[in-house]
Each structure stands twice: as structure tokens, then as C-alpha cells.
Amino acid sequence: MIESILREIKRETEVSEDVIMHIFERALEEAVCSAFNVKDCYIDFERKKIIPVIDPYCIHKWMWSEENKILELSFSQLNRGTILRCVRNFKRFMSLTKGDELAKKWRAKVHCPVIGQIRYAYGDEISVELGNNIDGTMRKPEWVPGEIPYYREGRCLWFYVLRIIEENSKIKVYLSRGSKNFPVALLKTRFPWVRFKALKRIRGKVSWIEASEKISKEILSEVSKELMGESLRLIIKR
């Protein structure tokens, strides 16, 4: 039963196998220690054995084998209650780990462009679906005035990740289309080796950008379209 649970988890999660096994070991240890009322136990995954570490002054006769050794249990000997406790522990630890992994992933996206689909606009905020059950928020100060008619439900656009906030294992992603650095971020996705610096931006009209190399008109036109026609003026500084 334990092996089938692990196989199912590996299929359904993006967390690495090593992390899954570490979490599972913690969950199983806690469940076994609770079942046997001991402080620690040893899990041997190769032999699929569990050895409770028992205080020698508090040993019950049934815990000893005929060879006068502490009883070893195989995974298959675990009762249903212990397995269910292990599963509950695992889900709890996994939820915390996924939150950490997700936060790490989104911390790396700060000041980078991401694509998202507008879910709805309400008052001075726009909710954006970013995938994997993550929603972003773009507040009115981060809007581009000329683009507002395009901020409709279902519309897919590029957004600039301003910052993320972690609260109670949840991630809040704050987005912008009005940031001075947004056009530069879009260019960097195409030319990561080129040095860019945002100089000035009039939202929706024109951006002045310093670059270490010339960029083709075709690429500038592509980025301009993603900015709803905003003009990009490059100043080459090698």
C-alpha cells in the first residue's frame, strides 16, 4: 500500500523524487513513533523495515524477538491506523514543501515578464490567472491608460512581476504593465546577452532604452505590439 501511494504521488507532483522520499520518511517516522509511543525509529527503505528506537528502561516483552533483539517491522505489517496517520502527516508536510517550492519559483520571476490571462477587473484591481492555481493582481497605478479597453476577461497579455508576498503558505503576485522596466524585461527574454537599461517611459507612448547592441527593427516591432503599439527608441552604448 505504501509503495502504491508513493507511485501515485510521484505522478501527480512536480516536487523532486528525493524531496518526496525525505518528506515520506519524516511522515512515516512520526506515525510509527506515535503508534509505538517512542521518541525515534529507524526506517530502512532498502529492506523495507522499521525499527522503533526504544528506551531500554521502558521495554515491553512483546517488543522483543526470539533472538533477544528489538522487534523489526516490515512495511506490510503496519496497521491501517498507522498508514492513515502517515498519509495525513505526508499531506501536511507536502503542503508546506510545495509552498516553499512555489515561493522559490516565483521569487526568481520578480522583475521578469510573465504571460497571464485576465480573470476579471473589479474597481481599481485586475485579477490575472498565471497558471498552477496562482493568481496575480495588477492595481490601477500599474495600468497603462491607453490599454484599459484591452483589460477584459479572457484576454492574454504579458505582465511585469513587481513583487511577491508570502502569507500563510500562499503566494500573492503583484503585476504591472506600466513599470518603466517592463519594455526592457520583454527585450531581455529575446536577447539575454545584451545589456539594457530603462531610461525613461511615457506609458503607452514611447520608451527610451539604452542597449549595448543594435536590435533589429523586426524584434522591436514585435515587442512594440506586446506593448499595444508603444514606440521603443534605443540608444546604443557599447
Buried (B, 14 or more C-beta within 10 A) or exposed (E): EBEEBBEEBEEEBEBEEEBBEBBBEBBBBBBBBBBBEBEEBEBEEEEEBBBBEBEEEEEEEEBEEEEEEBBBBEBEEBEEEBBEBBBEBBEEBBEEBBBEBBBEBBEEEEBBBBEBBBBEBEEEBBBBBBEEEBBBBBBEEBBBEEBEEEBEEEEEBBBBBBEBEBEEEEBBBBBBBBBBBBBBBBBBEEBEEEEBEBBEBEBBEBBBBBBEEEBEEEBBEEBBEBBBEBBBEBEEEE
